Amino acid sequence: MQTNLFLGIPILCNTVILVAALLWTTRISDGLSVLYIAMLVAGQVVMWKICRPIEQRFKAMTVESDDPDIATEFKHYVQMWSGFHLFLKPPKRADSYQKESSGK
């Protein structure tokens, strides 16, 4: 999951380059810019069709472990994955809440 989040950085940088290229093509030719936009849309659809089922299968995985904290931690990471985060933070555990409340 962390790798997936880090791969979002080059994708965002690539977006800036693609927008600059689109602006450049509109100065050259309207027909070329329409072709460029059509290629980008088609590429996005193809990538979505390829990657989305893999992501859904990964998110639907079940955790088989004797430790229930592992399943809770996996659910926490999947929930964080759906939003914008650069680093995944482990969930706070119930025993740390007890230490904080009793120690202070």
ChimeraX attribute file (.defattr): number of C-alpha atoms within 10 A of each C-alpha:
attribute: neighborCount
match mode: 1-to-1
recipient: residues
	/A:1	15
	/A:2	13
	/A:3	9
	/A:4	11
	/A:5	15
	/A:6	13
	/A:7	12
	/A:8	14
	/A:9	12
	/A:10	10
	/A:11	11
	/A:12	11
	/A:13	10
	/A:14	12
	/A:15	12
	/A:16	12
	/A:17	12
	/A:18	15
	/A:19	11
	/A:20	11
	/A:21	13
	/A:22	18
	/A:23	12
	/A:24	12
	/A:25	18
	/A:26	14
	/A:27	10
	/A:28	11
	/A:29	11
	/A:30	11
	/A:31	11
	/A:32	14
	/A:33	18
	/A:34	14
	/A:35	13
	/A:36	17
	/A:37	15
	/A:38	12
	/A:39	12
	/A:40	14
	/A:41	12
	/A:42	12
	/A:43	12
	/A:44	12
	/A:45	12
	/A:46	11
	/A:47	11
	/A:48	11
	/A:49	11
	/A:50	11
	/A:51	11
	/A:52	11
	/A:53	11
	/A:54	11
	/A:55	12
	/A:56	10
	/A:57	10
	/A:58	12
	/A:59	17
	/A:60	11
	/A:61	10
	/A:62	11
	/A:63	13
	/A:64	9
	/A:65	9
	/A:66	8
	/A:67	9
	/A:68	10
	/A:69	13
	/A:70	13
	/A:71	15
	/A:72	14
	/A:73	16
	/A:74	17
	/A:75	18
	/A:76	16
	/A:77	18
	/A:78	16
	/A:79	11
	/A:80	17
	/A:81	18
	/A:82	9
	/A:83	9
	/A:84	9
	/A:85	13
	/A:86	16
	/A:87	13
	/A:88	14
	/A:89	12
	/A:90	11
	/A:91	13
	/A:92	10
	/A:93	11
	/A:94	9
	/A:95	8
	/A:96	10
	/A:97	11
	/A:98	10
	/A:99	10
	/A:100	9
	/A:101	8
	/A:102	8
	/A:103	7
	/A:104	5
